[in-house]
Amino acid sequence: MSYQNIKIGLLNPKEIFSNHLSIFKNNRFIETENTDFSKAAGAYQNWYWVDENQLYHSSYVLAVHNYEGVVAKSYFNRGIAIRPCLIIDREDFDSFVQAHQASFPIENQIALQYGFYPQTVVSLSKSQMLEQLYQKNLLPKSGKTYTFDKTPSFNDVAYFEPIIYPEYQLDSEKFVRFIMNPFELQVTINNQNYCMGEAVWFQVEPVTWLVDMDQCRIVSFKNLLAGIPFSHKEYSGFSQSFIAFYLNSIFRHDLFDATVSSNLLENQNPHLQSICHDLEYVKERLRLLRSSDPQLSTTITSLEEKMDTVQNHLLGVKVKTR
């Protein structure tokens, strides 16, 4: 099945704390680790966002740290990590798990590997080698890119500002050269201190997921990302939040699409992919505007249709230039 048929969501507290999912029975896997990359992008401790339909307060959203429960955090807090879930139709679930099941269970829990994402900081020796190749312009790009938030992760008032990072390839391995954006001015990863603004190399690796066959639920083993605000306005539910848009457009694209753009396309039109990302961002802002002012719905729908036409044309250009 195509990754485009997969939706990405968040866990809700009931799934975590009521033994609704076998994954979390006996408090297993509730407290999880941040990847090295999520720390670099702003993860503070091991908090991760949850989808809570019952509002705690219009300015706060709930997050989980461990088996003790949830805590309310500002929806602009970029220090809360993202622990995504894959939402797959029941009729496709068994075949999907079978196709991607890992050869190793995790504490007797079924696991699978699907998608690729920056996760582990590379060793010092490999980092020096990659940086030398990069500075000499000898490190080829794979054609894939990743989009994160340029805003400092400790900033709890600014809107999302996209910044695109290319993926580089050396032999069969792939890497991202990320400008550190930790929640504090310095972060320790594997006993090594890294400062805000420092360029650090991360290896792109398969993402590991935990599987609940009975409830058709797939949950990431670790927190994969941080530095993304939950919402840009008062909380009105996950489906209307910025993070829902980010997960199901930008993040899903980055996580699953191994051929976002070819080197040929990149050489012919270096601004094309950036334009596509910008269009997605504008459409997300229009969705937020529609939810806050329903009287503009007709006008916004017309604008969205025109933007879709432009985007479809650009995607057509991508196909033609490969």
N, C-alpha and C positions, 0 to 999 in steps of 0.2 A: 504494500500500500504506500501511497505517496505521503511524505511528511506534511503536505498541505492539508491532509485530512485529520491531522492531529491538532488538538487544541491544548493550550498550556494554562494551567491554573495553579492555585495554592491550596494547601491543606486547610481544613477548618478544624476548630478545637474539638468538635465532637469526634472526628475521625482519630484524633490523637489521644484523647483522654478517656474515652468510653469503651475501649477495646473494640471499637467498630471495625478497625483494620487489624488483621493479624500481625502486620508489621510492628505495631506498637504495643503488643501484649507484653505484660510484665515490664513496662516502661522501656523496652528496647527501642533504640534508634530515635527516641524523642529528642535527646540532646545529640546534636551532630557537629561535625567539624566544618570549619570554613576551609575552602581550598586556599592555597597560597595566593592565587589570583584574586579571590574575593576579598582577602585582607588588603591586597594592594589597591583594590578599587574602593575600599572604605568600610569593610565589615568591622563592626565593633563587637568584641567578644563573639558569642555564637547565636545571637538573636536572629530569628527569621520571621518574616511576615506570615500571617495566616489570613484566610478569607472568613470574616465574621459578618454574617448577615444582620445580626442584631447590633445596632449601633451602641457603642459605649459612650461616645460623645462625637459631635460633628467635626471636631478638630483632631481627633485621635483615632488610631487604628491599632488593632491588637497584634502582638508579636509573642513568639514562644522562645524560651531559652532552654528549659529542661522540664522534667516531669512534674515540677511544682506548679505549673500553670502558665497563664498568660499575663502580659502587662500592656498597658496602653502607652503608645508612642505617637508622637506627632507625625502626621502623614507626609511631612516634608523631610523627615529624618532619613538621611542617606546612609547612616551607619547600620541600618537593619539589612540583613542579607536576604537573598532570594533562594528559597528551596522549592524549585518548581515541581509540578506534577504533570504527567501526560494524561490527557483525556482522550480515550479511544473508544469507538463504538463497540458494543458487546460482540457483535457478529464478527468483528475483525480482531478482537483482543487475543484469542488463543493463538491464531496464526502469527500475529505480530510477536508475541512473547516467544513462540517456538523459533521464529526466524532470527531473533536477536538475543536469545538466552545465553548468558555467560556460562563458561565451563566450570565456574566456581560459585557455590552458594556463599552467602554471608551469614554466619551464625544460623545455618540451616534455612535461611530465607532465600527464596528464588531471587536471582539477580539477573539483570541483562545489561548489555552495553549498546548504546545507540546515540549517535551524534558525537560531535567533537567540539571541544571548547578549551581555551587556555586554562591551565590548572596549576601546574607545578613550576616553581622557579627553577631555572637550570643551575647546574653547578658553576662554581666560580671559573673553572678552566674553560668550560663550554661557553659561558657568557663572554669571556675575553675573546675567544675565537670568533663567535658570532658578531661581536661588536667590531672587530677588526675587518671582517668581511663586509659588514654593513657600511663602515666608514669608507671603504675602498669601492663601494658600489658593486660588490661581487656576490652579493647574496640575493638570489632570485626570489621574486614574489610568486606565490602559488596562484594568485588570482582571487582568492577568498579574502573577505574583510570582516571586521567586527566593529560594531557601533556601541560606544559607551557614552557616559555623561562627562562632558568637559568641566562642568561646575565642580569646584572643590567639595569634597565629600562632607566636610564639616559645615558647609553652607546650608542652612535650613530654611531659606526664604526664596532662593532663585529657582526659576523654571529649568527644566531639562534643556541642555544645550549639546546637541550631538557632536561627537568627534569620531572619525573613522580611522581605524588602525588596519594596515595591511598585514596579511599573513605571509611569512617567509618560509622557504623550504630549503633544507640541506639534506641531500640524499633522500631518505624516506621519512625524515622527521620534519615537523612543522612547528613554527615558533611565532610569537608576537612580541614585539619590542614596545613595552607599555611604559608610559610616563606615570610614575607612582602618584597615587591620589588617596593616601590612607586617611582614616578618620582623624588621626592626630598627625602632627608634623613628622613623626617618625614611627615606623612599625618594625617589629622583629619577626622575621620569618626564618625558620630553621637556624636559629641562633645567629642570624646575620641581620644587622640593622640597615634599614633603607629609609631614605629621606624623601619628603614630598618633592616632586619634580624630577627625581632621578629616573633615568632610563634603565629598565630592567627587563631581561628576557624571560619569557614563560613558554613552556612547552605545551603545545596543543595535543590533547589526549582524549581517548574515548570516555564518554560520560557513563558512569555506573548508576543504575536505577534499582530500587527494591520493588518487588511485585507482590500484590495481593490478588491471587487468582479468583477468590470468591467474590470480592467487591469490584473487580476489574479496575484496580488502582495501581498506578506506577508513580513512585516517589523517588526523587533524586537522593542518593546516598549521602551526599554532602551539600552544603550551601555553595552555590556556584558563582554568585555575583552579588555585588552591593553597589552603593553609590547612586541608586536610582530612586527618586521620590515615589512614594506610593500614589500620591495624587497631587494635582495642581489646584485643587479647590476643596471645600469642605466635603468630607467623606459622604458618598451617597451609594455605597455598595461597590464590590469588586468589579462588577461588569462595566461600571461607568468610570472606573479609575484609570489613571495614566498607566499604572503598572500592568493592567490587563491589556491595554493597547501595546505596550512595549513587549510583553511576553509573547503575544500572538502575532506580532509583525516583525519587529527588529530582532528580538532574541531568537525566535523560532527560525528565522531566516539564517542567522549567524550559526545557530546550533546544528542545524540539519542539512543546510544546502552546501554541498562541497564544491559547487561550481557557480558561485555567485556571479563572477565575471571572469572572463578569460584574459590572459595577458594580451592577446590580440585586441580585444575590446578596450582594455585599459590603455593601450598605446594609441588606439585610434581616437578615443574620446575619453580623456581622463576625468571629465566632469559629469559624465552620464550617471554613474552610480550615486554620486553625491546628490544630484537633482532628484533621483528616485527617493532617497532617504528624506530629503527635504519635503517632498510632496506628502509622504506618509506623516511627517510631523505636523504639517499644516492641516491635514485631514483630521488628525487627532485633536488639534485645537478647535476645529470646527465642531467636532462631536461634543466637546466640553461646552462650547458656546450654546449648542442646541439644547443640552440638558439644563442649562441655567436660564435660557430664554426660549421657551417653546414657540413663541410667535415668529421666530426666525427660521423655523423648521423648513418651510418651503424654499426659502432663499438658500439656505445651507445645502439642502438636497440638490438643488440645481448646480451649485458650485462644486459639490462632490462629484456629480456626474461629469462635469466638464474636466475636472482634475483626473478622473478615472480615464477619460478619453486620452488625455495627454500622457498619462502613465502607461496605458496600454500601447500607445504609439512608441514610447521609449523602449518598452519591453520588446516590441517588435523589432526595433532597431538592434537590440541586444542579440536577438536570434539571428538576424541577417548578417551581423558583423562577426559572428563566430567562425 
